Amino acid sequence: MNLALTRRGDYSLRAALHLAEAWERGGYVKIREVATAMALPLSYTPQVLGLIARAGIAEAKVGPAGGYRLARPPDEISILDVVRAAEGELRSSTCILRGGPCRWESACAAHELWARASDAFVDTLAAASLRDLMIEDAKLALKDGEPDEG
């Protein structure tokens, strides 16, 4: 299992984070604003926002006052929700020792260990919300804005 996000996962998480940060302002956020604020390719941003909208994380509105916004408050949306919207299911169906499909009837020696590790990874993402990510992002922005000591 590769724990790194694909570009689609990375961009989806960044777009969702921007929508979470805009939640307090209300209203809808334009595609261009999301792309600019989060350093996303403008040509790919509509696809990313479409992914999270189809997953029920965001909603879209057409027209001059339209754009995208979260479908519910940031504290009700887990990081797992966003990652799954972009990456799909996170549990591997391939045997890590033998390759090929994982067969429960003839599990390999690492099967239980790998299943527990996968569950812990998924549980960790499920326990963190977009609001948690916003708070961490704000802390990092403050830290980056502080003068260097030394």
N, C-alpha and C positions, 0 to 999 in steps of 0.2 A: 504494500500500500504506500503510495506516495502521499505524504502529508502536505505537500505544496499545492496551492490552488492553481488551476489553469488561469489563463488570462480572463476567461469568461467569469470564473469565480471571483477573482481579484476585482475586476471591474464591477461586478454585481454588488460585492460587499462595499466598495467605495461609493457607488451610486446610492445604495440603501443608507449608508452613513450620512451622506449629504441630505437625503430626504428626511432622515431622523433629525438632523441639525436644523432643518427648515420647519420641522413640525410646529415649533413654538410660534412661528410667524403666521402659521395658517396659510391658506391659499395653495396654489399649485406652483411648481418649479419647472421652468422651461428646460428642454433638453440641453440647449447651449450652456445654460448656467451650470447644470450638473457636470457636463463635460469639462468646462473651464475650471470650475472649483476643484474638481477631483482629478484633473490631468488625465482625462479619458479621451480616446480618439472620438471626435465628433461623429464620424461615420458609423461607429460601432455602438455609441451610447443608446440610440433608440432600440437596438436589439437587446441590450442589457436591461434597460428599463422595461421592455416588453416581457422579458423572462420573469422579473420580479412581480410584474403586474399579473401575469398569467398564474403565478403561484399565490395570488391573493395578498401579497405583501404591500403592493402599491396599487394605486388606481390612476387611470388616465382620464383627462377631460380634453376634448377638442375645442378649438376656438381661441380667440385672442386672450381670454382670461384662463386658458387651459394650461396643461402641462401634466406633471406627475406629482403625487403626494402619497405618503404612507396611507394604507387602508385602516390602520389602527395605531395607537400610541407606540412609540419606540420601546417602551418597557414591556410590551406584549408580543414583541417580535424577537425570536431568538436568532442568534448567529447561525444556528443549525438550519433554521427556516430559509435564510438567505443562501447559505452554501448549498443546500439541497436544491433550491430553485435553479441554481446555475450548474451544479456538478452532478446532480442526481443522487442516487443512494450511495452512501459512503462505505458501506460494508462490502468487503471483497467476496466474490463468489468463486475465486480461484484458490486452490490449495497452495499455500506458501512453500511447501516442501516438494510436492510432486507436480505442480503445475496442473493445468486442466481444471475441470469443474471440481468443486469441493463436494465430497460425498460423505454425508453424515454416517452412513452405515459402515464406512471404512475410513474413519478420520485418521489423520496423521498425528504424530506425537505432539506437534505444535498447535493443533487445532484449538484446544480449550484455552491455552495461553493467548493465542492470537484473537480469539473471540472476546475474551475479557479485555484485552488491550483496545480492541476496536470499540467495544461498548463504552469504555472509559473515555475515549476520544469523542464519541458521539454525545455522551452525557455531558462532557465539559462544554461543548458547543451549544448544547440545548440549555444549559444553565446560565449562559451569558446572553444578555439582550442587546439590542441596538443602543439602548440607553446606556448600558455599561460601556459599550464601545465609544459612545459620544463622550462620556466622562473621562475615559482614558485618553482619548484624542485631545480633549481640552487641557488635561494635565500636561501632555507632551508639548502642546503648543505653548503653554506658559513656560515650561522648562526651556524650550528652544528660544524663547524671547528674553530669557534672563542673560545678563552679561556673564561672560566667562570669568570664573574665579581663578586666580593664580598668577 
